[in-house]
Amino acid sequence: MASVNKVILVGNCGRDPEIRYLPSGQAVANVSIATSSRRKDKNTGESIEDTQWHRVTFYDRLAEIAGEYLKKGRPAYIEGRLKYGKYTDQAGIEKNTVDIIATELQLLGGREGMGGPSEGEDGGQRRAAPAARPSAPAPARTAPAARPASGFDDMDDDIPF
């Protein structure tokens, strides 16, 4: 039976990425992503915002891209997988961790960071077009050229396909 371990986050970067390099030369970037949801309190009717923080780890070229373009407060779309771990803190108490190992990144919002291609953990190149691109100005229209009479002269020539 097949299994799936997939996470999709759309949230804001909580801090600038921390980039380090392993002895093998592999880049690793860590960042916190905040996701928020709103709900109404049943008793008071107040709107309550619930913010969750997610630890995200990027590897290889994707780590370098994240380090260059992700900045605190910047919205991002991230795909990845969950990874659970344990460690023992200084007081000897065992703690559990949940990390998201990112496999895809799309920068959202404006083009202030110039979002570019992203790359999966396996090194395969994936094009991740930025979700919002400023639209280019429409080309200036000139006077229509003389056309043969076909019965379609009154139709708009800006057909989208």
C-alpha positions, 0 to 999 in steps of 0.5 A: 500500500502506498503512503503519503507524507506531504505538507503544504504551508502558505505563511509568513517567514518569522525570521531571516533564514539561518544558513550553514554548510555541512562538512560535505559542502551541502547547504542547509537553511532553517526558517520559521513559518507562521500560519494563522487562522481566525475563529469566533469565540462562542461565548464572547463573539470575539474574533480570535487569531490562532498562529502556529509556528512551523520549523522548515529545513531546506537543503542543497540549492533550495537552501541557497535560494531560501537564504537569498530570497526569504526574509522576515515577514515575506509570504511563501508557499512551501511543500515538503514532508514531516520529519519527527525527532527526539532530543534530550535537553540540558535538564535531561528531559526528552523533547519531541520535535517536528520539522518540515523538510522542504522540497519546493518553495514559491515566493509570494507577494511582490517581486522585491526578492525576484523569486526564481527557480526552486529545486527539490531535495533530490537535486531535480530542477523544478520551476517555481513561478512566483505567484504574483508577477507585476503585469507588463503594460499592454503594448500600444495599439496602432490604427488597424491595418486595412483588412479584406471584407470577411464579415468579421470586421466588427469583432474584437481581435484580442482573442485570448487563445 
